[in-house]
Amino acid sequence: MRKPMIGVLPLYDAARDSYWMLPGYMQAIEAAGGIPVMLPMASDSSDIARLADSFDGFLFTGGHDVDPRLYGEAADSACGERCEARDQLEHALFEHVMKRDIPALGICRGLQLFNVLLGGTLYQDLPTQRDSAIGHQQTPPYARPMHEVELSADSLLTGILGRTRLAVNSYHHQGIKELAPRLRAAAVADDGLIEAVDLPGHRCLFAVQWHPEFSYATDPASLALFRYFISVCSQSYGAYD
C-alpha cells in the first residue's frame, strides 16, 4: 500500500524565533504507516493552496492558544501566548480542508481550532472560568492516563475503538465552551467538558483534546486513532487534482 504523505502543522518558539516539532507527532504517524512532513509557516495564499494540493491529509497539532478574536472575544489576562502567523496559516489551510474534503486530525489546540473556525467558542482558561474536580493539566510523564471520557455511541471514535469509555491523558488549559453547530461531540469528560469532536459528512475530520502522540507507543487506543486516520489518507491519493 502506498504510504500517504501527512502535512504536520508546525510549532513555533518565539523566544528562539524557530519552527520546531515534538517527535511524538511524527513518530506516531510513521508507526501508523504514514510519512510525516512538517509544514512551513506559509502566509501566501497560493503557497497554502499548493500545500493543500500536495498532501493526503493534515495533522493540526497542539501548542499556542487560539486567538480569542477569532471567536469574537478580547483576550483574558489568563489567556496564554498566541501566534498570529500560525492562526492565519491554519485558518487558510482549514478552508482548503473543508472545501476539498481532505482528511484532517486535530490534537489539543487542533480540536479548539476546528471548533472556533466552524463557529464555536472556547474557555480561555479552564482553571479560572470553569469549576471542575478533574485535573486537565497533568505533569510528566505525559503518557499516563489522568481521567476518563465517555464516547458518544454514534461517534466516529466509538466506531474506531469499539468502546464507549476511555482513559486519556490531559494537558490543556483551554477547552470548548460552545460547540460549533456543524460539529458533533464525540467524547465528554465526567465534568461535562467536550473532549473530542467529529464532523458528519466530511470524509475524515475529527479531533481529540488529549494527546495520543504521547501515548501511542504504550496505549493501543491511541495508536488506533492514528492508524484510522492514516488508512483514510491512504485512499485519498489524487483526490484533489
ABEGO torsion letter per residue (X at the ends): XBBBBBBBBBBBBAAAGBBBBBAAAAAAAAAAGBBBBBBBBBABAAAAAAAAAABABBBBBBEBBBBAAAAGBBBBAABBBBBAAAAAAAAAAAAAAAAAGBBBBBBEAAAAAAAAAAGBBBBABAAAABBBABBABBBOBAABBABBBBBBAABAAAAAAGBABBBBBBBBABBBABBBAABBBABBBAAGBBABBBBBGBABBBBBABBAAAAAAABAAAAAAAAAAAAAAAAABGAAX
